[in-house]
Amino acid sequence: MATMFNVYNPATGELIEEVTAHTEGEIKQAIKKGHLAFKKWAAVNAHERSKLLRSWSQKVQENKESLAKTMTLENGKPLAESLGEVDYATSYIDWYAEEAKRIYGRTIPAASESKRITVSKQPIGLVAAITPWNFPAAMMTRKAAPALAAGCTFIVKPAVETPLTTIRLIELAHEAGIPTDAIQYVNGRGSVVGDIFTSSEFIRKITFTGSTPVGKQLIKNSADTVKHVTMELGGHAPLIVAEDADLDFAVTQTIGSKFRNAGQTCVCANRIIVHESVLDVFADKLAKEVQKLKVGNGLEEGTNVGPIINKKGYEKIVSQVNDAIEKGAQVLTGNKYDTDEEKGYYFVHPTVLKNVNSTMDIMHEETFGPVAPITSFKEIEEAVEIANSTPFGLAAYFFTNNYKTGMYLHDHLDFGIIGWNDGGPSAAHAPFGGMKESGLGREGGIEGIEPYLETKYLSVGNL
Ligand code: NAP
């Protein structure tokens, strides 16, 4: 008998739908199908693959409202954010529909008159993806679109909290004419599906977005079959406010970065590092604006901050806030909770903490919640030292109108994504990814299709 798992609305705790978890046999069967479909899909010419991706994009846009509603129901984010995520997810399909036509090789001058040398690219094979719950649409299309554009077949396991958006997106890909075996999903617990994926000889690449510990495990498990890996892992973004920054602008951008998706994003500002001369003004302005954010069900008009995805996430946030307060942090606003354990919902009111220091957990662990901890610096070198002091290196932000300060920060921050006077730098046309323990490889931009391609070198002699 099939095993089912429940998908709940994190804003109310209500059951939305029961979903079938695939058995080991079914997952292996899907992998086999993806493997067998590979040669045929790779042989479809690039212009045709591009056309199919464009019709997928069109179907997604035609279903934007219903996809967004599904996303808000299973993830909790405000409807406006879900609508934005559908557009963001579509932008990856659009971008890679074009990049499909630009997979170029090259010729190399040979060292002998009798030789010709060429370099060509070919798709690497079946790709398996594992995605998180915080961006159920975009984290999938950011992987599927370049894989399909390159000529790879694709199979994804979405997070158990949010499989419905992914399932619908894949149905739409099929409706658009992409062969059913070229893009598939399987459902189940990550620890189970992950092992089946990594041990399969048919899967040539694992692409993962999720936490750093799971990413490390997947890298280890992929070693036996020497799979390609792309890892988009955890972050702990610093946001530096220099003494010359436009403070009102910095506050607006900080709020966008920090409180989107209730602070449950890998790139959200997690450590706010403010020059001591503007610390009080910035902190007061931020707290005042944060108080205006409306907490509630994402389907209700005007909601800015939805629920936390589950109890585990909620407990981690509360523990970090309590730890910070015990060690001397001052609460400027928030530290209020609205929860019902029996029903199963957990809301954290946007919180701003001042006088935060490096002894506090919140300065070392990814928060994944709507809490903005503020600390201060005197010299710019100190700000860089604080910013670089974690094993993470995903996104960093700074606010300054001084060119020298900006270039210094750009050059010295060890992060894959830098927002200079920009709290929302992510875009399909730019490379997204982290340094250090935040990951391997990049998604988006021209860089994002390379990981799905093998390089083949041909040397013709005796001419
Ligand atoms: P997670 O626990 O790592 O889960 C992410 C996915 O991995 C889920 O599908 C999960 O399956 C699966 N998984 C769990 N254990 C596994 C295992 N042993 N083997 C294989 N797969 C496994 O992460 P999360 O806490 O849900 O998501 C938030 C994390 O993702 C944060 O650390 C965040 O920073 C990171 N993230 C990174 C990016 C980026 O681009 N760098 C973007 C978004 C999020 P289940 O369905 O069983 O949970």
Residues whose N, C-alpha, C, O or C-beta is under 5 A from the ligand:
A	BS01	NAP	I130 T131 P132 W133 K157 P158 A159 V160 G188 R189 G190 S191 G194 T209 G210 S211 T212 V214 E232 L233 G234 G235 C266 S438
